Amino acid sequence: MRDSNNALLRELCQERLRHRRLILASNRGPFEYHLVEDGRLQVRRGTGGVVTALSALSQYVDLTWVASAMGEGDRRVAQREQGAHFRAPQLGQNLYLRFVVSPRNVYHKFYSVLCNPLLWFLQHYMWNFSHTPNITQNVYDAWENGYVAVNQAFAQAVVEEAMESDPPPLVMIQDYHLYLAAAYIRKELPHLTIQHFTHIPWPSPGYWQLLPRPMRTAICQGLCASDIVGLQTTRDVHNFLYSCESFLEGAEVDYRAGTVWFEERLTRVKAYPISVDVANLQRMAASVRVQEYRRKLQSLCGEQTIVRVDRSEPSKNIIRGFRAFNLLLERYPQLVGRVKFLAFLVPTRTHIKQYQTYIQEITQLVETINTKYGDEEWHPIELFYENNYAQAIAGMSHYDVLLVNAVIDGMNLVVKEGPIVNNCDGVVILSEGVGAHEQLGPYALSVAPTDLEGTMQALYTALTMPDEERGQRAAALRQSIVEEDISRWLYCQLEDLAALPQKQPLPTT
């Protein structure tokens, strides 16, 4: 099935898109340039299945990736290339990169005041209504002189790239950083085919009302300038349609068809659940480096082993997971000394106070549990706090139970990576708030993210589950993930884009 998905994607690109250039816009690009000690520039490729899969499209079509210049190295390259696109090093003959260079103070307002933490926190339901957020003049300034400015700069770069293409290219815009870009592009080039895909959850209109009306209206208007709005789940699709109905005066929303008619334009809204690159994941799991980590971690495993892999995000619900484990050892003391919990946490947004506080709370709770149940020779929790993907993959190969209990997630790729690399017919415990639950919920043990008692009981059920049921669940998880892999995710989006009628540009006068 995996090979079939790859073949379908290749055939679609070669037969229906080989004459259409693809322009991809995202805040982060497929690689970044870093200055090393002697002043040389060192290129580092981006990590993750999405970068790998999107980069792989350059095997079949001409792909230009428009991205922010993230650091001094990127800025130097952008200056050298004078704002034009250039061939990406070592990533394919048809992959080009164009950097968008924003003044540092503008980018700070865009990223560190508006995108993170405001939009990220809002879309993950992380605000405490009675206290946060507080929309001050500083936020209004960051909106106008950060978010709007960077979106306009991205739009201008896409327009300049698109005007060099005949026939008109397909434009794919990624994520919450660039909600306004499609509207600015559309104003300059009304005939372009544009898709916007949002990787994080789309909350209900009631939550969006935390933002001032001009901001939330502009976000919905910007997205509805796209031909297709892609989201992770059917829940997100419904919430987006409801938001357009609530915030866009005159919008006609068809929930059954999944469309918004607004300002004489029809926007299709559809779920495209993102997935993993199964082939690359399996190759990595078999690599020498991962196998070395597997051997090292083996000595830390128990008779049975619980594993979690997460960025240290409050939305990942890490503390409740440890509290449920504490309840498990308290309720079932026969498990003390036999069950280990390996937690692989990746530092993220360490400059934000809420994140600093959260990791401190995690560390204190782990110490408390280890002191309560451990001794000089054994302690129940092993905590890894580092960005080490190979080690995390090795850890997931050992799990008897994989705990994914996030409060809310757009999709969560850990729950799709785990069953592919696991060697133990491990059981997955999956929060109903995770986007992947729509696909994988039937084969996992489902929990409500705030339900400590239910999560504790799910842990016990998973640890005591008969081997036959474990094997059946694990096999079903693997099959579902292989059938809906990253190639399938890309194929479905590109097929829908290719099916749209190709609009002719307006005649110039």
VEXVEX-500429 format. One record per residue (C-alpha): residue number from 1; x, y, z; residue in one letter. Coordinates in steps of 0.1 Angstrom, whole numbers, always signed. Layout:
N
   nr      x      y      z  rest
  NUM      X      Y      Z     A
...
END
This chain:
509
   nr      x      y      z  rest
    1     +0     +0     +0     M
    2    +29    +24     +8     R
    3    +45    +17    -26     D
    4    +10    +22    -42     S
    5     +7    +56    -25     N
    6    +41    +66    -38     N
    7    +32    +55    -73     A
    8     -1    +74    -73     L
    9    +17   +106    -62     L
   10    +44   +101    -89     R
   11    +18    +95   -116     E
   12     -3   +125   -106     L
   13    +27   +148   -107     C
   14    +40   +134   -140     Q
   15     +7   +133   -158     E
   16    -13   +162   -145     R
   17    +12   +186   -129     L
   18    +45   +182   -148     R
   19    +39   +215   -166     H
   20    +27   +233   -134     R
   21    +53   +248   -111     R
   22    +46   +245    -74     L
   23    +53   +274    -49     I
   24    +53   +264    -13     L
   25    +53   +291    +14     A
   26    +60   +285    +51     S
   27    +77   +303    +80     N
   28   +105   +277    +82     R
   29   +121   +263    +50     G
   30   +136   +229    +42     P
   31   +170   +240    +55     F
   32   +188   +268    +73     E
   33   +223   +284    +70     Y
   34   +244   +288   +101     H
   35   +276   +308   +106     L
   36   +304   +286   +120     V
   37   +335   +298   +139     E
   38   +356   +307   +108     D
   39   +328   +327    +93     G
   40   +318   +300    +68     R
   41   +282   +291    +62     L
   42   +270   +257    +71     Q
   43   +237   +243    +58     V
   44   +215   +222    +80     R
   45   +186   +203    +66     R
   46   +152   +206    +84     G
   47   +140   +175   +102     T
   48   +107   +158   +102     G
   49    +85   +139    +78     G
   50    +67   +170    +64     V
   51   +100   +186    +52     V
   52   +111   +153    +38     T
   53    +78   +147    +19     A
   54    +74   +182     +6     L
   55   +110   +183     -5     S
   56   +105   +150    -23     A
   57    +79   +166    -46     L
   58   +109   +182    -64     S
   59   +115   +148    -79     Q
   60    +84   +152   -100     Y
   61    +77   +190   -103     V
   62    +96   +223   -102     D
   63    +92   +234    -65     L
   64   +101   +268    -52     T
   65   +100   +271    -14     W
   66    +95   +306     +1     V
   67   +106   +308    +37     A
   68   +117   +333    +64     S
   69   +154   +340    +68     A
   70   +157   +327   +103     M
   71   +192   +338   +113     G
   72   +223   +356   +103     E
   73   +234   +328    +80     G
   74   +201   +329    +61     D
   75   +202   +367    +59     R
   76   +237   +366    +43     R
   77   +226   +341    +17     V
   78   +195   +362     +9     A
   79   +217   +392     +5     Q
   80   +241   +373    -18     R
   81   +212   +360    -39     E
   82   +196   +395    -40     Q
   83   +162   +383    -30     G
   84   +159   +358    -59     A
   85   +153   +320    -56     H
   86   +183   +297    -58     F
   87   +188   +260    -62     R
   88   +187   +241    -29     A
   89   +219   +223    -20     P
   90   +217   +185    -20     Q
   91   +179   +184    -19     L
   92   +170   +178    -55     G
   93   +176   +193    -89     Q
   94   +142   +209    -91     N
   95   +140   +224    -56     L
   96   +146   +261    -52     Y
   97   +145   +283    -21     L
   98   +137   +320    -17     R
   99   +142   +337    +16     F
  100   +119   +365    +29     V
  101   +140   +389    +49     V
  102   +121   +408    +76     S
  103   +137   +435    +99     P
  104   +146   +418   +132     R
  105   +121   +439   +152     N
  106    +94   +432   +127     V
  107   +100   +394   +128     Y
  108   +101   +395   +166     H
  109    +67   +411   +167     K
  110    +54   +386   +141     F
  111    +68   +355   +158     Y
  112    +73   +362   +194     S
  113    +43   +384   +202     V
  114    +16   +373   +177     L
  115    +23   +338   +164     C
  116    +38   +325   +196     N
  117    +24   +328   +221     P
  118     -9   +344   +211     L
  119    -22   +323   +181     L
  120     -5   +291   +192     W
  121    -20   +294   +227     F
  122    -54   +303   +214     L
  123    -56   +275   +189     Q
  124    -46   +249   +215     H
  125    -72   +262   +241     Y
  126    -44   +271   +264     M
  127    -57   +305   +277     W
  128    -73   +309   +311     N
  129   -103   +331   +302     F
  130   -104   +349   +335     S
  131    -68   +361   +333     H
  132    -54   +356   +298     T
  133    -48   +368   +271     P
  134    -46   +405   +276     N
  135    -48   +423   +243     I
  136    -28   +455   +249     T
  137    -15   +482   +226     Q
  138    +16   +460   +223     N
  139     -5   +433   +206     V
  140    -21   +457   +182     Y
  141    +13   +470   +173     D
  142    +26   +434   +167     A
  143     -4   +427   +145     W
  144     +0   +457   +123     E
  145    +37   +460   +122     N
  146    +46   +424   +126     G
  147    +20   +399   +115     Y
  148     +5   +420    +87     V
  149    +39   +431    +75     A
  150    +55   +396    +73     V
  151    +24   +382    +56     N
  152    +26   +411    +30     Q
  153    +63   +403    +25     A
  154    +56   +366    +19     F
  155    +27   +375     -5     A
  156    +50   +398    -25     Q
  157    +76   +371    -28     A
  158    +50   +346    -40     V
  159    +36   +371    -65     V
  160    +71   +378    -79     E
  161    +78   +340    -83     E
  162    +44   +333    -98     A
  163    +47   +360   -124     M
  164    +77   +342   -138     E
  165    +56   +310   -145     S
  166    +36   +300   -175     D
  167    +12   +283   -170     P
  168     +3   +298   -136     P
  169    +17   +278   -107     P
  170     +0   +261    -78     L
  171     +5   +279    -45     V
  172     +5   +259    -12     M
  173     +7   +280    +20     I
  174    +14   +264    +53     Q
  175     +2   +270    +88     D
  176     -9   +298   +112     Y
  177    +20   +321   +105     H
  178     +6   +330    +71     L
  179    -32   +333    +75     Y
  180    -33   +367    +57     L
  181    -10   +359    +27     A
  182    -36   +344     +3     A
  183    -57   +376     +4     A
  184    -27   +398     -5     Y
  185    -16   +373    -33     I
  186    -52   +372    -46     R
  187    -53   +410    -48     K
  188    -23   +410    -72     E
  189    -30   +378    -91     L
  190    -67   +369    -90     P
  191    -62   +339   -113     H
  192    -38   +319    -91     L
  193    -48   +285    -76     T
  194    -41   +287    -39     I
  195    -44   +263    -10     Q
  196    -38   +269    +27     H
  197    -31   +241    +51     F
  198    -32   +246    +89     T
  199    -13   +221   +109     H
  200    -27   +230   +143     I
  201    -62   +227   +157     P
  202    -90   +252   +147     W
  203   -110   +262   +178     P
  204   -146   +270   +179     S
  205   -158   +306   +173     P
  206   -163   +311   +210     G
  207   -126   +308   +215     Y
  208   -117   +330   +185     W
  209   -138   +357   +201     Q
  210   -109   +362   +225     L
  211    -92   +381   +196     L
  212   -105   +416   +186     P
  213   -130   +415   +158     R
  214   -107   +431   +132     P
  215    -80   +404   +138     M
  216   -103   +374   +137     R
  217   -122   +387   +107     T
  218    -90   +394    +88     A
  219    -78   +358    +95     I
  220   -110   +343    +81     C
  221   -111   +366    +51     Q
  222    -74   +358    +44     G
  223    -81   +321    +44     L
  224   -112   +324    +23     C
  225    -91   +340     -4     A
  226    -78   +304     -9     S
  227    -94   +280    -33     D
  228    -90   +252     -8     I
  229    -85   +254    +30     V
  230    -70   +223    +44     G
  231    -73   +213    +81     L
  232    -64   +182   +100     Q
  233    -97   +168   +111     T
  234   -135   +169   +104     T
  235   -138   +186   +138     R
  236   -115   +214   +126     D
  237   -134   +217    +93     V
  238   -167   +222   +112     H
  239   -152   +248   +135     N
  240   -137   +267   +106     F
  241   -170   +267    +87     L
  242   -188   +279   +119     Y
  243   -161   +306   +123     S
  244   -167   +319    +88     C
  245   -205   +319    +94     E
  246   -200   +338   +127     S
  247   -174   +364   +116     F
  248   -178   +370    +79     L
  249   -208   +391    +71     E
  250   -225   +379    +40     G
  251   -207   +345    +39     A
  252   -228   +316    +27     E
  253   -217   +284    +45     V
  254   -226   +249    +33     D
  255   -218   +224    +60     Y
  256   -227   +194    +40     R
  257   -206   +204     +9     A
  258   -179   +219    +31     G
  259   -178   +252    +13     T
  260   -178   +290    +20     V
  261   -191   +314     -6     W
  262   -177   +349     +2     F
  263   -170   +379    -19     E
  264   -179   +361    -51     E
  265   -155   +333    -44     R
  266   -161   +297    -35     L
  267   -136   +282    -10     T
  268   -136   +244     -4     R
  269   -128   +233    +32     V
  270   -115   +198    +37     K
  271    -97   +176    +61     A
  272    -63   +162    +51     Y
  273    -50   +142    +81     P
  274    -12   +145    +80     I
  275     +9   +114    +85     S
  276    +44   +100    +85     V
  277    +69    +89    +59     D
  278    +68    +52    +67     V
  279    +97    +42    +44     A
  280   +121    +67    +59     N
  281   +109    +60    +94     L
  282   +117    +23    +90     Q
  283   +151    +30    +75     R
  284   +159    +53   +104     M
  285   +147    +27   +129     A
  286   +171     +1   +113     A
  287   +201    +26   +113     S
  288   +232    +19   +133     V
  289   +227    +50   +154     R
  290   +191    +41   +165     V
  291   +202     +5   +171     Q
  292   +230    +17   +194     E
  293   +204    +37   +214     Y
  294   +181     +7   +215     R
  295   +209    -13   +232     R
  296   +216    +15   +257     K
  297   +179    +20   +266     L
  298   +173    -17   +271     Q
  299   +190    -16   +305     S
  300   +166    +11   +316     L
  301   +135     -7   +306     C
  302   +114    -27   +331     G
  303    +96    -60   +328     E
  304    +71    -37   +311     Q
  305    +78     -2   +298     T
  306    +56    +28   +293     I
  307    +69    +54   +269     V
  308    +59    +90   +259     R
  309    +76   +113   +234     V
  310    +66   +150   +234     D
  311    +77   +185   +230     R
  312    +76   +201   +264     S
  313    +43   +219   +256     E
  314    +17   +225   +283     P
  315     -9   +213   +257     S
  316     +8   +178   +257     K
  317     -6   +172   +292     N
  318    +26   +157   +304     I
  319    +19   +164   +341     I
  320    -14   +146   +341     R
  321     +3   +116   +325     G
  322    +28   +113   +353     F
  323     +0   +119   +379     R
  324    -19    +90   +363     A
  325    +12    +68   +366     F
  326    +16    +78   +402     N
  327    -20    +66   +408     L
  328    -12    +34   +390     L
  329    +17    +26   +413     L
  330     -4    +36   +444     E
  331    -34    +15   +434     R
  332    -14    -15   +422     Y
  333    +17    -17   +444     P
  334    +26    -51   +428     Q
  335    +38    -31   +397     L
  336    +64    -12   +417     V
  337    +98    -24   +407     G
  338    +84    -40   +375     R
  339    +70    -12   +353     V
  340    +93    +17   +341     K
  341    +82    +49   +324     F
  342   +106    +64   +299     L
  343    +98   +100   +289     A
  344   +115   +117   +260     F
  345   +108   +154   +262     L
  346   +121   +180   +237     V
  347   +128   +215   +248     P
  348   +107   +241   +230     T
  349    +99   +278   +233     R
  350   +123   +280   +263     T
  351   +122   +318   +262     H
  352    +85   +318   +271     I
  353    +78   +320   +309     K
  354    +49   +296   +308     Q
  355    +71   +269   +292     Y
  356    +99   +275   +317     Q
  357    +74   +271   +346     T
  358    +59   +240   +330     Y
  359    +92   +221   +327     I
  360   +100   +230   +363     Q
  361    +67   +215   +374     E
  362    +74   +183   +354     I
  363   +109   +179   +369     T
  364    +96   +184   +404     Q
  365    +68   +158   +399     L
  366    +92   +132   +385     V
  367   +115   +137   +415     E
  368    +86   +133   +438     T
  369    +74   +100   +422     I
  370   +109    +86   +420     N
  371   +115    +94   +457     T
  372    +82    +80   +467     K
  373    +85    +46   +449     Y
  374   +122    +42   +441     G
  375   +153    +32   +460     D
  376   +190    +34   +454     E
  377   +189     +6   +427     E
  378   +156    +14   +410     W
  379   +134    +44   +402     H
  380   +102    +43   +382     P
  381   +107    +72   +358     I
  382   +136    +80   +334     E
  383   +133   +115   +321     L
  384   +152   +126   +290     F
  385   +151   +163   +282     Y
  386   +169   +169   +250     E
  387   +163   +172   +212     N
  388   +174   +137   +202     N
  389   +151   +122   +176     Y
  390   +171    +90   +171     A
  391   +170    +83   +208     Q
  392   +132    +89   +209     A
  393   +127    +65   +180     I
  394   +148    +39   +198     A
  395   +127    +44   +229     G
  396    +95    +39   +210     M
  397   +108     +6   +197     S
  398   +107     -7   +233     H
  399    +72     +4   +245     Y
  400    +46    -20   +259     D
  401    +24    +11   +263     V
  402    +27    +44   +244     L
  403     +9    +72   +263     L
  404     -3   +101   +241     V
  405    -27   +121   +263     N
  406    -25   +156   +249     A
  407    -52   +180   +258     V
  408    -55   +189   +222     I
  409    -33   +184   +191     D
  410    -37   +191   +154     G
  411    -27   +156   +146     M
  412     +2   +142   +167     N
  413    +27   +123   +146     L
  414    +42   +104   +176     V
  415    +11    +82   +177     V
  416    +18    +74   +140     K
  417    +55    +69   +144     E
  418    +53    +46   +174     G
  419    +34    +17   +159     P
  420    +57    +17   +129     I
  421    +89    +13   +149     V
  422    +77     -7   +179     N
  423    +88    -43   +183     N
  424    +67    -53   +212     C
  425    +31    -53   +199     D
  426    +27    -23   +222     G
  427     -7     -8   +232     V
  428    -15    +29   +225     V
  429    -34    +50   +250     I
  430    -48    +80   +230     L
  431    -65   +111   +241     S
  432    -98   +120   +224     E
  433    -84   +155   +220     G
  434    -57   +144   +196     V
  435    -64   +148   +159     G
  436    -52   +113   +151     A
  437    -80    +99   +173     H
  438   -104   +102   +143     E
  439    -83    +76   +124     Q
  440    -67    +55   +151     L
  441    -91    +57   +180     G
  442   -108    +23   +172     P
  443    -74     +5   +177     Y
  444    -62    +24   +208     A
  445    -75    +28   +244     L
  446    -92    +61   +244     S
  447    -91    +85   +273     V
  448   -104   +120   +281     A
  449    -73   +141   +286     P
  450    -83   +154   +321     T
  451    -95   +120   +334     D
  452    -67   +109   +358     L
  453    -87    +79   +370     E
  454    -96    +68   +335     G
  455    -60    +72   +323     T
  456    -47    +52   +352     M
  457    -72    +24   +345     Q
  458    -62    +25   +308     A
  459    -26    +21   +318     L
  460    -35    -10   +339     Y
  461    -57    -24   +311     T
  462    -28    -20   +286     A
  463     -3    -36   +309     L
  464    -25    -66   +316     T
  465    -40    -70   +281     M
  466    -38   -106   +266     P
  467    -11   -111   +239     D
  468    -36   -119   +212     E
  469    -55    -86   +216     E
  470    -23    -66   +218     R
  471    -11    -81   +186     G
  472    -45    -74   +168     Q
  473    -45    -38   +179     R
  474     -9    -32   +170     A
  475    -14    -48   +135     A
  476    -45    -27   +129     A
  477    -26     +5   +139     L
  478     +3     -3   +116     R
  479    -20    -11    +86     Q
  480    -40    +21    +90     S
  481     -9    +43    +92     I
  482     +7    +26    +62     V
  483    -25    +30    +41     E
  484    -27    +67    +50     E
  485    +10    +77    +49     D
  486    +26   +110    +40     I
  487    +25   +103     +3     S
  488    -13    +98     +6     R
  489    -16   +131    +24     W
  490     +2   +149     -3     L
  491    -16   +130    -31     Y
  492    -51   +140    -18     C
  493    -42   +177    -16     Q
  494    -25   +178    -50     L
  495    -53   +158    -66     E
  496    -79   +183    -54     D
  497    -57   +212    -65     L
  498    -52   +197   -100     A
  499    -90   +191   -103     A
  500    -98   +228   -100     L
  501   -104   +245   -133     P
  502    -73   +264   -144     Q
  503    -82   +301   -143     K
  504    -69   +324   -170     Q
  505    -50   +356   -160     P
  506    -68   +389   -166     L
  507    -56   +405   -198     P
  508    -31   +433   -193     T
  509    -38   +467   -206     T
END
